[in-house]
Amino acid sequence: MAVSSPCLGLNDKKQWWLSDKQMANRYVKDAKCLIAAGAENDVVSALNLLDAALVLVPGYEQALELKARSLLYLRRYKDVADMLQEYLPCMKMATKSGGDESSGSENSSQQFSREQAKLLASSSSSSSSCSSSSCSSSSCSSSLSELQDRDSSFKCFFSVADLKRKIMAGLLCKCRENESRWRYVVLGQASCHLGLLEDAMVLLQTGKRLATAASRRESTGRSDDGFSLHNFPILPTSTAESDTTAALLSHVKLLLRRRTAAIAALEAGLPSEAIRLFTKILDGRRPAPQTFLAQCFLHRSSAFRAAGRTADSIADCNRTLTLDPTCIQALETRAHLFESIRCLPDCLHDLEHLKLLYNSILRDRKLPGPAWKRHNVQYREIPGKLCALTTRIQKLKQRVASGETCNVDYYGLIGLRRGCSRSELERAHLLLCLKHAPDKATGFLERCELGDDFDLDSIRDRAKMSALLLYRLLQKGYSSIMTAIMDEEAAEKQRKRTAAVIQMQQQQQSHEGGVDEMELKLEEIPGSNLSHNTAVYQGVFCRDLAVVGNLLSQVGFGRPIAVKYEALSC
């Protein structure tokens, strides 16, 4: 059937002489042409063609590969993970742990174990299969019968059928490795963008190892004359893809090393070192996945909380909830922080949000998000947590009704000691305002690689709103503490003024008391006359003035001073 356009229409009727495989091949061929164009709309059209091919032939390997790579090109990483989730290591670990969500993977592993048991059959079954198999040589069967007649204890441990099955199983395993090689590479890249860095590292390393093994087998299977670069691909993928995979793998390893070191420092009781390492990750030049950054913000919030920096810890919880609104641990941490500073209305708001989240989990009978998403809580723990949360909410409402809403610990919020000075308050407030200003609240989104189902405008609005609430709380704390400091300074000035007045009064009283005591002592002296002593003192004073006047008259500075001498006793 001739096709006029490069894309075969999906509504075209299938001709009776074309089989499903042939139609699927046509769809795949046209999808390749559309993907080669590189436009986003063409890739979306190619996805429709590939879906139609997979409807006709569900296990068509080439269609599956093209679909996965098209979804990866369109940045639909969650669709890639949902499509190939059985290859995720976290799903396999959940299968081994016996999770309810991994029943399909568990059945596949049991089936694989049964196939292993069939391949490694017992000696009795192998002997029976040997007897049932058709041997090409009659002499072999006669010699075996003679050996069995000679020694009844001899049993045939060799089975041609088992050998054939093992060889076919090995060939199938190699074929499956060749088929699934692209799955590890594509799923590893999608896992990295989704924040599943451990799974991404395992998948990318597995894809790299399979590619190296395939190239080694290809090189050993060729002769020296037939070895050429044209017909021997060094890697099954292109050079650009291999370089991208290698660079992505090195970046994943770097992030994992830094996060492991930061968590180790936090667990060792070194919150300052943990804060430094997490900040190094969060302020990196290369963008990091959204889920990974949310986890790092949550861990750094715990480090800030251990260091006593409540405002910074609340800010990191806000960023975590901005990137992941269903993060249960972030809601619990922020509620504990608000309760520690006695900010009960905000604590109740977070607990009510957490209660709604628990109720939605119980209603849907699963944790929020896809099956491969990692959570810090298990489904069976939700009912107990919900009961404890309801009791806690009731107690907090009783405290709010008793009037504890106005007793907020602003010193703990800003990170100051009680009785701090004005300079300490201004310095701490300036640093917090520079870090948590609402206009700078969306700066961390520039280093974040958001998913395909997130609206950037809504995330920015949510980040600005949470930062504005924290900023208002800091301003209220600053004004409250500043008022307390000013009252303390005014009271201190009043105390100093009162102490000075009291000291002056005491000095005056002590001076007056000294004069009175001197007069009393003079009166108590026997034979003393107060007028006689006064005359003596006046005579001495007048004699001195006469001497000074004579000296001045000799120099010529004026007339001699006339001094009237009083009667002197001497």
C-alpha positions as CSV (number, residue, x, y, z in Angstrom):
1,M,0.0,0.0,0.0
2,A,1.5,3.3,-1.0
3,V,1.6,6.1,1.5
4,S,1.4,9.6,0.3
5,S,2.4,11.3,3.5
6,P,5.4,10.5,5.7
7,C,2.9,9.5,8.5
8,L,0.5,6.7,7.9
9,G,-3.0,7.7,9.2
10,L,-4.3,5.8,12.1
11,N,-7.8,5.9,10.7
12,D,-6.7,4.1,7.4
13,K,-8.5,0.8,7.0
14,K,-6.3,-2.2,7.3
15,Q,-6.0,-4.1,4.0
16,W,-6.9,-7.8,4.1
17,W,-3.5,-8.9,2.7
18,L,-1.5,-7.0,5.5
19,S,-0.9,-8.8,8.7
20,D,-0.7,-7.1,12.2
21,K,3.1,-7.4,12.1
22,Q,3.3,-5.6,8.7
23,M,1.0,-2.8,9.8
24,A,3.1,-2.4,13.0
25,N,6.2,-2.2,10.9
26,R,4.6,0.5,8.8
27,Y,3.7,2.5,11.9
28,V,7.2,2.1,13.3
29,K,8.8,3.2,10.0
30,D,6.6,6.3,9.8
31,A,7.3,7.1,13.5
32,K,11.0,7.0,12.8
33,C,10.6,9.6,10.1
34,L,8.7,11.8,12.4
35,I,11.2,11.4,15.3
36,A,14.0,12.2,12.9
37,A,12.4,15.6,12.2
38,G,13.0,16.6,15.8
39,A,10.0,18.8,16.3
40,E,7.9,18.3,19.5
41,N,4.6,18.0,17.6
42,D,6.1,15.4,15.3
43,V,7.4,13.4,18.3
44,V,3.9,13.5,19.8
45,S,2.4,12.2,16.5
46,A,5.1,9.5,16.5
47,L,3.9,8.4,20.0
48,N,0.4,8.0,18.6
49,L,1.7,5.8,15.8
50,L,3.8,3.7,18.2
51,D,0.8,3.2,20.5
52,A,-1.1,1.9,17.5
53,A,1.7,-0.4,16.7
54,L,1.8,-1.8,20.2
55,V,-1.9,-2.4,20.1
56,L,-1.4,-4.6,17.1
57,V,1.7,-6.3,18.4
58,P,2.0,-5.7,22.2
59,G,5.5,-7.0,22.6
60,Y,7.1,-5.3,19.6
61,E,10.6,-4.5,20.9
62,Q,11.5,-1.7,18.4
63,A,8.2,0.1,19.1
64,L,8.8,-0.1,22.8
65,E,12.3,1.4,22.5
66,L,11.1,4.2,20.2
67,K,8.2,5.0,22.6
68,A,10.5,5.1,25.6
69,R,13.0,7.3,23.9
70,S,10.3,9.6,22.7
71,L,8.9,10.0,26.2
72,L,12.4,10.8,27.4
73,Y,12.8,13.4,24.7
74,L,9.5,15.0,25.7
75,R,10.7,15.1,29.4
76,R,7.8,12.8,30.5
77,Y,10.0,11.0,32.9
78,K,7.1,9.6,35.0
79,D,5.6,7.9,32.0
80,V,9.0,6.3,31.3
81,A,9.2,5.1,34.9
82,D,5.6,3.8,34.8
83,M,6.3,2.0,31.5
84,L,9.5,0.3,32.7
85,Q,8.9,0.1,36.5
86,E,9.6,-3.6,36.7
87,Y,13.3,-2.8,36.0
88,L,13.6,-0.3,38.8
89,P,15.8,-1.6,41.7
90,C,13.6,0.0,44.3
91,M,10.6,-2.0,43.0
92,K,12.7,-5.2,43.2
93,M,13.7,-4.4,46.8
94,A,10.1,-3.9,47.6
95,T,9.4,-7.3,46.1
96,K,12.0,-8.9,48.3
97,S,10.6,-7.2,51.4
98,G,7.2,-8.5,50.7
99,G,5.3,-5.2,50.1
100,D,1.7,-5.2,49.0
101,E,2.3,-2.9,46.1
102,S,4.8,-5.3,44.5
103,S,2.6,-8.4,44.0
104,G,3.2,-8.4,40.2
105,S,7.0,-8.3,40.6
106,E,6.8,-11.0,43.2
107,N,4.9,-13.3,40.9
108,S,7.5,-12.7,38.2
109,S,10.3,-13.5,40.6
110,Q,8.5,-16.7,41.7
111,Q,8.1,-17.6,38.0
112,F,11.8,-17.1,37.4
113,S,12.7,-19.3,40.4
114,R,10.4,-22.0,39.0
115,E,12.2,-21.8,35.7
116,Q,15.5,-22.1,37.5
117,A,14.2,-25.2,39.2
118,K,13.2,-26.7,35.9
119,L,16.6,-26.0,34.4
120,L,18.4,-27.4,37.4
121,A,16.5,-30.6,37.6
122,S,17.4,-33.6,39.9
123,S,19.3,-36.6,38.7
124,S,16.2,-38.8,38.7
125,S,14.3,-36.5,36.4
126,S,17.4,-36.1,34.2
127,S,17.7,-39.8,33.8
128,S,14.1,-40.2,32.9
129,S,14.4,-37.4,30.4
130,C,17.5,-39.0,29.0
131,S,15.5,-42.2,28.5
132,S,12.7,-40.3,26.8
133,S,15.0,-38.3,24.5
134,S,15.9,-39.6,21.1
135,C,19.6,-40.3,20.8
136,S,21.2,-40.0,17.4
137,S,23.6,-42.8,18.1
138,S,22.4,-46.3,18.9
139,S,25.9,-47.3,20.2
140,C,25.6,-44.6,22.9
141,S,22.3,-46.1,24.2
142,S,23.7,-49.7,24.1
143,S,26.8,-48.7,26.0
144,L,24.7,-46.9,28.6
145,S,22.5,-50.0,29.0
146,E,25.6,-52.2,29.4
147,L,27.0,-49.9,32.1
148,Q,23.7,-50.0,33.9
149,D,23.6,-53.8,33.7
150,R,27.2,-54.1,35.1
151,D,26.6,-51.7,38.0
152,S,23.1,-51.2,39.3
153,S,24.3,-48.2,41.4
154,F,25.2,-46.3,38.3
155,K,22.8,-43.6,37.2
156,C,22.9,-41.4,34.1
157,F,23.6,-37.8,35.2
158,F,23.8,-36.6,31.6
159,S,20.7,-35.4,29.8
160,V,20.7,-34.1,26.2
161,A,17.4,-32.5,26.8
162,D,18.6,-30.6,29.9
163,L,21.7,-29.6,28.0
164,K,19.6,-28.3,25.2
165,R,17.4,-26.4,27.5
166,K,20.3,-24.9,29.3
167,I,21.9,-23.8,26.0
168,M,18.6,-22.3,24.9
169,A,18.2,-20.6,28.2
170,G,21.7,-19.0,27.8
171,L,21.0,-17.9,24.3
172,L,17.6,-16.4,25.5
173,C,19.4,-14.7,28.3
174,K,21.9,-13.1,25.9
175,C,19.0,-12.1,23.6
176,R,17.2,-10.6,26.6
177,E,20.3,-8.7,27.6
178,N,20.6,-7.3,24.1
179,E,17.0,-6.4,24.1
180,S,16.9,-4.9,27.6
181,R,20.1,-2.9,27.2
182,W,18.3,0.2,26.0
183,R,15.9,-0.1,28.9
184,Y,18.6,0.4,31.5
185,V,20.0,3.4,29.7
186,V,16.7,5.1,29.1
187,L,15.2,4.2,32.5
188,G,18.5,5.3,34.2
189,Q,18.2,8.8,32.7
190,A,14.6,9.1,33.6
191,S,15.3,7.9,37.2
192,C,18.0,10.6,37.5
193,H,15.6,13.3,36.5
194,L,13.0,12.0,38.9
195,G,15.4,12.1,41.8
196,L,15.9,8.4,42.2
197,L,19.7,8.7,42.2
198,E,20.5,5.3,43.7
199,D,18.4,3.5,41.1
200,A,19.8,5.7,38.3
201,M,23.3,4.9,39.3
202,V,22.6,1.1,39.3
203,L,20.7,1.3,36.0
204,L,23.3,3.4,34.2
205,Q,26.2,1.2,35.4
206,T,24.3,-1.9,34.3
207,G,23.7,-0.5,30.9
208,K,27.3,0.5,30.6
209,R,28.4,-3.0,31.7
210,L,26.1,-4.7,29.2
211,A,27.3,-2.4,26.4
212,T,30.9,-3.2,27.2
213,A,30.2,-7.0,27.3
214,A,28.3,-6.8,24.0
215,S,31.2,-5.0,22.3
216,R,33.7,-7.5,23.8
217,R,31.6,-10.5,22.4
218,E,31.4,-8.8,19.0
219,S,35.1,-8.2,18.9
220,T,36.0,-11.8,19.8
221,G,33.5,-13.2,17.3
222,R,35.1,-11.5,14.4
223,S,38.2,-12.4,12.5
224,D,41.1,-10.1,12.0
225,D,40.2,-9.5,8.3
226,G,36.6,-8.8,9.1
227,F,37.3,-6.3,11.8
228,S,36.4,-2.8,10.6
229,L,35.0,0.3,12.1
230,H,32.1,0.5,9.5
231,N,30.5,-2.8,10.4
232,F,31.6,-3.0,14.1
233,P,29.9,-0.5,16.5
234,I,32.0,0.1,19.5
235,L,28.9,0.8,21.6
236,P,25.3,-0.2,20.8
237,T,24.2,3.4,21.3
238,S,25.5,6.5,19.6
239,T,28.7,8.3,20.8
240,A,26.7,11.3,21.9
241,E,24.4,9.2,24.1
242,S,27.3,7.3,25.6
243,D,29.0,10.6,26.5
244,T,25.8,11.9,28.0
245,T,25.3,8.7,30.0
246,A,28.9,8.9,31.3
247,A,28.6,12.6,32.3
248,L,25.2,11.9,34.0
249,L,26.6,8.9,35.9
250,S,29.5,11.0,37.2
251,H,27.2,13.8,38.3
252,V,24.9,11.3,40.1
253,K,27.9,9.8,42.0
254,L,29.1,13.2,43.0
255,L,25.6,14.2,44.4
256,L,25.3,10.8,46.3
257,R,28.8,11.2,47.8
258,R,28.0,14.7,49.1
259,R,24.6,13.7,50.5
260,T,26.1,10.6,52.2
261,A,28.8,12.7,53.9
262,A,26.2,15.3,55.0
263,I,23.9,12.7,56.5
264,A,26.8,11.1,58.2
265,A,27.8,14.4,59.8
266,L,24.3,15.0,61.0
267,E,24.1,11.6,62.6
268,A,27.5,12.1,64.2
269,G,26.2,15.2,66.0
270,L,27.9,17.8,63.8
271,P,25.0,20.0,62.6
272,S,27.3,22.8,61.4
273,E,29.2,20.5,59.1
274,A,26.0,18.9,57.8
275,I,24.6,22.4,57.1
276,R,27.8,23.3,55.1
277,L,27.7,20.1,53.0
278,F,23.9,20.3,52.3
279,T,24.4,24.0,51.3
280,K,27.1,22.9,48.9
281,I,24.7,20.6,47.2
282,L,21.8,23.0,47.2
283,D,23.8,25.9,45.9
284,G,25.5,24.0,43.1
285,R,25.9,25.4,39.6
286,R,24.3,22.4,37.9
287,P,20.5,22.0,38.4
288,A,19.5,19.0,40.5
289,P,16.2,17.0,40.3
290,Q,13.2,18.3,42.2
291,T,12.7,15.3,44.5
292,F,16.4,15.1,45.4
293,L,16.5,18.8,46.3
294,A,13.4,18.4,48.4
295,Q,15.1,15.6,50.4
296,C,18.2,17.7,50.9
297,F,16.1,20.7,52.1
298,L,14.4,18.4,54.6
299,H,17.7,17.0,55.9
300,R,19.2,20.5,56.2
301,S,16.1,21.6,58.1
302,S,16.8,18.8,60.6
303,A,20.4,20.1,60.9
304,F,19.2,23.7,61.4
305,R,16.9,22.4,64.1
306,A,19.7,20.6,65.9
307,A,21.8,23.8,65.7
308,G,19.0,25.9,67.3
309,R,18.3,28.0,64.2
310,T,14.5,27.8,64.2
311,A,13.8,30.3,61.5
312,D,16.2,28.7,59.0
313,S,14.7,25.3,59.8
314,I,11.1,26.6,59.1
315,A,12.3,28.2,55.8
316,D,13.8,24.8,54.6
317,C,10.5,23.1,55.5
318,N,8.7,25.7,53.4
319,R,11.0,24.9,50.5
320,T,10.5,21.2,50.9
321,L,6.7,21.6,50.9
322,T,6.9,23.9,47.9
323,L,8.6,21.2,45.9
324,D,6.7,18.2,47.4
325,P,3.3,19.3,48.9
326,T,2.6,15.7,50.1
327,C,5.8,15.3,52.1
328,I,4.6,14.0,55.5
329,Q,7.9,14.4,57.3
330,A,8.2,18.1,56.3
331,L,4.7,18.8,57.7
332,E,5.5,17.0,61.0
333,T,8.8,18.8,61.4
334,R,7.3,22.3,60.7
335,A,4.5,21.5,63.2
336,H,7.0,20.6,65.9
337,L,8.9,23.8,65.2
338,F,5.9,26.0,65.5
339,E,4.9,24.2,68.7
340,S,8.3,24.6,70.2
341,I,8.1,28.4,69.8
342,R,4.4,28.4,71.0
343,C,3.1,29.6,67.7
344,L,0.0,27.4,68.1
345,P,-2.3,28.7,65.2
346,D,0.3,27.8,62.6
347,C,1.0,24.5,64.3
348,L,-2.7,23.6,64.2
349,H,-2.8,24.6,60.5
350,D,0.0,22.1,59.6
351,L,-1.6,19.4,61.7
352,E,-5.0,19.8,60.0
353,H,-3.2,19.6,56.6
354,L,-1.5,16.4,57.8
355,K,-4.8,15.0,58.9
356,L,-6.4,15.6,55.5
357,L,-3.4,13.9,53.9
358,Y,-3.8,10.8,56.2
359,N,-7.5,10.6,55.4
360,S,-6.8,10.8,51.6
361,I,-4.2,8.0,52.0
362,L,-6.7,5.8,53.8
363,R,-9.4,6.6,51.3
364,D,-7.2,5.8,48.3
365,R,-5.7,2.8,50.1
366,K,-2.2,3.8,48.9
367,L,0.4,6.4,49.6
368,P,0.4,9.5,47.4
369,G,2.3,9.4,44.2
370,P,3.2,6.5,41.9
371,A,4.2,3.1,43.1
372,W,8.0,3.7,42.7
373,K,8.0,7.0,44.8
374,R,9.8,6.7,48.1
375,H,8.2,7.7,51.3
376,N,9.4,7.9,54.9
377,V,6.3,6.2,56.2
378,Q,4.6,2.9,55.4
379,Y,0.9,2.4,54.8
380,R,0.3,0.2,57.8
381,E,1.5,3.0,60.1
382,I,-1.1,5.5,58.9
383,P,-4.1,4.5,61.2
384,G,-2.0,4.7,64.3
385,K,-0.5,8.0,63.3
386,L,-4.0,9.4,62.5
387,C,-5.3,8.5,66.0
388,A,-2.3,10.1,67.7
389,L,-2.7,13.2,65.5
390,T,-6.3,13.6,66.4
391,T,-5.5,13.6,70.1
392,R,-2.7,16.1,69.6
393,I,-5.0,18.4,67.7
394,Q,-7.6,18.4,70.5
395,K,-5.0,19.2,73.1
396,L,-3.7,22.1,71.0
397,K,-7.2,23.5,70.6
398,Q,-7.7,23.4,74.3
399,R,-4.5,25.4,74.8
400,V,-5.6,27.9,72.2
401,A,-8.9,28.3,73.9
402,S,-7.1,29.0,77.2
403,G,-5.4,32.0,75.6
404,E,-1.8,30.8,74.9
405,T,-1.8,32.3,71.4
406,C,-0.1,35.5,72.4
407,N,2.8,33.9,74.2
408,V,5.1,33.3,71.3
409,D,8.8,32.7,72.0
410,Y,10.3,35.1,69.5
411,Y,13.7,34.7,71.1
412,G,13.7,31.1,70.1
413,L,12.5,32.0,66.6
414,I,15.3,34.5,65.9
415,G,17.9,32.5,67.9
416,L,18.7,35.0,70.6
417,R,19.2,34.7,74.3
418,R,16.9,36.5,76.7
419,G,18.4,39.8,77.8
420,C,20.3,40.3,74.6
421,S,21.5,43.8,73.6
422,R,20.1,46.0,70.8
423,S,23.1,45.4,68.6
424,E,22.7,41.6,68.8
425,L,19.0,41.9,67.9
426,E,19.6,44.2,64.9
427,R,22.4,42.0,63.6
428,A,20.4,38.8,63.8
429,H,17.3,40.5,62.3
430,L,19.3,41.9,59.4
431,L,20.8,38.5,58.6
432,L,17.4,36.7,58.7
433,C,15.8,39.4,56.6
434,L,18.5,39.2,53.9
435,K,18.1,35.4,53.8
436,H,14.3,35.1,54.0
437,A,13.1,38.1,52.1
438,P,9.9,37.4,50.1
439,D,11.5,38.7,46.9
440,K,14.3,36.2,47.2
441,A,12.1,33.2,48.1
442,T,12.1,31.8,44.6
443,G,15.8,31.9,44.0
444,F,16.2,28.1,44.8
445,L,13.9,27.3,41.8
446,E,16.6,28.4,39.4
447,R,18.8,25.4,40.5
448,C,15.9,23.0,40.5
449,E,14.9,20.7,37.6
450,L,11.2,20.5,37.9
451,G,9.1,17.6,36.6
452,D,6.8,17.7,33.6
453,D,3.6,17.9,35.6
454,F,4.4,20.9,37.7
455,D,3.4,24.5,37.0
456,L,6.2,26.9,37.6
457,D,3.9,29.9,38.3
458,S,2.0,28.0,41.0
459,I,5.2,26.8,42.6
460,R,6.5,30.4,42.7
461,D,3.3,31.7,44.3
462,R,3.4,29.0,46.9
463,A,7.1,29.7,47.7
464,K,6.4,33.5,48.0
465,M,3.3,33.0,50.2
466,S,5.2,30.7,52.7
467,A,8.2,33.1,52.7
468,L,5.9,36.1,53.3
469,L,4.3,34.4,56.4
470,L,7.7,33.7,57.8
471,Y,8.9,37.2,57.1
472,R,5.9,38.7,58.9
473,L,6.5,36.5,61.9
474,L,10.1,37.6,62.0
475,Q,9.1,41.3,61.8
476,K,6.6,40.8,64.6
477,G,9.3,39.1,66.7
478,Y,11.7,41.9,66.0
479,S,9.2,44.6,67.1
480,S,8.3,42.6,70.2
481,I,11.9,42.0,71.3
482,M,12.9,45.6,70.5
483,T,10.0,46.9,72.6
484,A,11.2,44.7,75.5
485,I,14.8,45.9,75.1
486,M,13.6,49.6,75.0
487,D,11.5,49.1,78.1
488,E,14.5,47.5,79.8
489,E,16.8,50.3,78.8
490,A,14.2,52.9,80.1
491,A,13.9,51.0,83.3
492,E,17.7,50.9,83.6
493,K,18.0,54.6,83.1
494,Q,15.3,55.3,85.7
495,R,17.1,53.0,88.1
496,K,20.4,54.9,87.5
497,R,18.7,58.2,88.0
498,T,17.0,57.1,91.2
499,A,20.3,55.8,92.5
500,A,22.1,59.0,91.7
501,V,19.5,61.1,93.5
502,I,19.7,58.8,96.5
503,Q,23.5,59.0,96.5
504,M,23.3,62.9,96.4
505,Q,20.9,63.0,99.3
506,Q,23.1,60.6,101.3
507,Q,26.1,62.9,100.6
508,Q,24.3,66.0,101.7
509,Q,23.1,64.3,104.8
510,S,26.6,63.1,105.6
511,H,28.0,66.6,105.1
512,E,25.5,68.2,107.3
513,G,26.0,65.6,109.8
514,G,29.8,66.3,109.8
515,V,29.4,70.0,110.5
516,D,27.1,69.3,113.4
517,E,29.5,66.9,114.8
518,M,32.3,69.4,114.6
519,E,30.3,72.0,116.5
520,L,29.4,69.5,119.1
521,K,33.1,68.6,119.6
522,L,34.0,72.3,120.0
523,E,31.4,72.8,122.6
524,E,32.5,69.7,124.5
525,I,36.1,71.1,124.9
526,P,36.6,72.4,128.6
527,G,37.6,76.1,129.0
528,S,37.1,76.9,125.4
529,N,35.5,80.2,124.3
530,L,33.8,80.4,120.9
531,S,34.2,84.2,120.6
532,H,37.9,84.0,121.6
533,N,38.6,81.4,118.9
534,T,36.8,83.4,116.4
535,A,38.9,86.5,117.2
536,V,42.1,84.5,116.9
537,Y,41.2,83.2,113.5
538,Q,40.1,86.7,112.4
539,G,43.4,88.3,113.6
540,V,45.5,85.8,111.7
541,F,43.5,86.4,108.6
542,C,43.8,90.2,108.8
543,R,47.6,90.0,109.4
544,D,48.0,88.0,106.3
545,L,46.0,90.5,104.3
546,A,48.2,93.3,105.6
547,V,51.4,91.5,104.4
548,V,49.8,91.0,100.9
549,G,48.8,94.7,100.7
550,N,52.3,95.9,101.6
551,L,53.8,93.7,98.9
552,L,51.4,94.9,96.3
553,S,52.1,98.6,97.2
554,Q,55.9,98.0,96.9
555,V,55.4,96.6,93.4
556,G,53.2,99.5,92.4
557,F,50.1,97.8,91.4
558,G,47.9,100.2,93.4
559,R,47.5,101.9,96.7
560,P,48.2,100.1,99.8
561,I,45.3,98.1,101.1
562,A,43.9,99.7,104.3
563,V,43.4,97.0,106.8
564,K,41.6,97.7,110.0
565,Y,43.1,95.7,112.7
566,E,41.0,94.4,115.3
567,A,42.0,93.8,118.8
568,L,44.3,90.9,119.0
569,S,44.9,88.9,122.0
570,C,48.4,88.4,121.0
